[in-house]
Amino acid sequence: MSKTDDLKGLAAREAGDVEALNKANRTAIARARDPRFIELLERLRDGQSIRGACGSSRLPRRTLYDWMDTYPEIKEMVEEATDEGLGTIEVAMMQATSQSDDKDWRALSWMMARRFPQEYGDKKEVEITAKKADGIPEVIAMIEQTNVMMEDKDDNGDHS
């Protein structure tokens, strides 16, 4: 096979890829123009969950997730709308907190615990006990080592 034949074959494959890409883009555009999808995005921007927005817009969740898996553009649009919705909720909560009684700090505290669970979330402790006579001294040593490591971390999770 000559170089010319190779280049012709490559050009044909690339043209086919472009055609397939254009077809996929046309399908993604058609999905994005679906009135149910448009309503779903509006509800996500208002702060509604994907589950609630799918129910309200009558777009089955399975269909939405299939579209998101198939079309990156659709996934990006959903993620952007979800982020906008989170921003909408945060602003509303901060406004409600600032307008409320100075003693009512619970809404902002709740929001911070959800947004920054490492710093402000509920701390949960786990206690594991075992006797060395049980034949598992390695496990006990690992637990003790983990406890020491956890105690040595500063507020940023870095070791002191």
C-alpha positions in Angstrom: 0.0 0.0 0.0 1.4 3.4 -0.9 1.5 6.5 1.3 -1.2 8.0 -0.8 -3.5 5.1 -0.2 -2.7 5.3 3.6 -3.6 9.0 3.6 -6.8 8.5 1.7 -7.8 5.8 4.2 -7.0 8.1 7.1 -9.0 10.9 5.5 -12.0 8.6 5.0 -11.8 7.4 8.6 -11.5 11.0 9.9 -14.5 12.0 7.8 -16.5 9.1 9.2 -15.5 10.1 12.7 -16.6 13.7 12.1 -19.9 12.5 10.7 -20.4 10.2 13.7 -19.5 13.1 16.0 -21.9 15.5 14.2 -24.7 12.8 14.5 -24.0 12.5 18.3 -24.0 16.3 18.7 -27.3 16.5 16.8 -28.7 13.9 19.2 -27.4 15.7 22.2 -28.9 19.0 21.0 -32.2 17.3 20.4 -32.1 15.9 24.0 -31.2 19.4 25.3 -34.2 20.9 23.5 -36.6 18.4 25.1 -39.2 20.4 27.1 -38.9 18.0 30.0 -35.1 18.5 30.1 -35.5 22.3 29.9 -37.9 22.2 32.8 -35.6 19.9 34.7 -32.7 22.4 34.4 -34.9 25.2 35.6 -35.9 23.2 38.7 -32.3 22.3 39.4 -31.3 26.0 39.1 -34.0 26.7 41.7 -32.3 24.2 44.1 -34.4 21.2 43.6 -32.7 17.7 43.8 -32.2 15.6 40.6 -34.8 13.2 41.9 -37.4 15.9 42.6 -36.6 17.8 39.4 -37.0 14.6 37.3 -40.4 13.9 39.0 -41.6 17.4 38.5 -40.6 17.6 34.9 -41.7 14.0 34.1 -38.3 13.1 32.8 -37.4 9.6 34.2 -34.3 9.6 36.2 -33.0 6.5 34.3 -33.4 8.5 31.0 -31.5 11.5 32.4 -28.7 9.3 33.7 -28.5 7.5 30.3 -28.3 10.8 28.5 -25.6 12.1 30.9 -23.6 8.9 30.4 -23.9 9.2 26.6 -23.6 12.9 26.0 -20.9 14.9 28.0 -22.7 18.1 27.0 -25.9 17.0 28.8 -23.9 16.0 31.9 -22.2 19.4 31.9 -25.5 21.2 31.7 -26.9 19.2 34.6 -23.9 19.8 36.7 -23.9 23.5 36.0 -27.6 23.8 36.8 -27.1 21.8 40.0 -24.2 24.0 41.1 -26.4 27.1 40.4 -29.1 25.6 42.5 -26.8 25.0 45.4 -25.7 28.6 45.2 -29.4 29.7 45.2 -30.0 27.7 48.4 -26.8 29.0 50.1 -27.7 32.6 49.4 -31.3 32.1 50.6 -30.1 30.5 53.8 -27.5 33.2 54.5 -30.1 35.9 53.9 -32.6 34.1 56.1 -30.0 33.8 58.8 -28.9 37.4 58.6 -32.5 38.6 58.8 -33.4 36.4 61.7 -32.9 37.0 65.4 -29.2 37.3 66.4 -29.7 34.3 68.7 -30.9 32.0 65.9 -27.6 30.7 64.5 -28.9 27.1 63.8 -29.6 27.5 60.1 -26.1 28.8 59.3 -24.6 26.1 61.5 -26.6 23.4 59.7 -25.5 24.8 56.3 -21.8 24.9 57.4 -21.9 21.4 58.7 -23.2 20.2 55.4 -20.9 22.2 53.2 -17.8 21.7 55.3 -18.3 18.3 57.1 -14.6 17.9 58.1 -14.5 21.2 59.9 -18.1 21.7 61.2 -19.8 18.3 60.8 -20.8 16.1 63.7 -17.8 14.2 65.0 -18.3 10.4 65.3 -16.2 8.2 67.4 -15.7 4.5 66.9 -14.4 2.4 69.7 -12.9 -1.0 68.9 -11.7 -3.3 71.7 -10.0 -6.6 71.6 -8.0 -8.7 73.9 -4.4 -9.5 73.0 -5.2 -13.1 74.1 -7.6 -13.4 71.2 -4.6 -14.0 68.9 -4.9 -10.7 67.0 -2.0 -8.5 68.3 -1.4 -7.1 64.8 -4.9 -5.7 64.6 -4.6 -4.1 68.0 -1.3 -2.6 67.0 -2.9 -1.1 63.8 -5.8 0.3 65.8 -3.4 1.9 68.3 -1.3 3.3 65.5 -4.4 4.8 63.8 -5.5 6.4 67.0 -2.1 8.1 67.5 -2.1 9.3 63.9 -5.7 10.7 64.2 -4.7 12.6 67.4 -1.7 14.2 65.8 -3.5 16.0 63.1 -4.1 19.7 63.2 -7.3 21.5 61.9 -6.2 21.1 58.3 -5.6 17.3 58.5 -1.9 17.8 58.5 0.4 16.0 61.0 2.0 18.2 63.6 
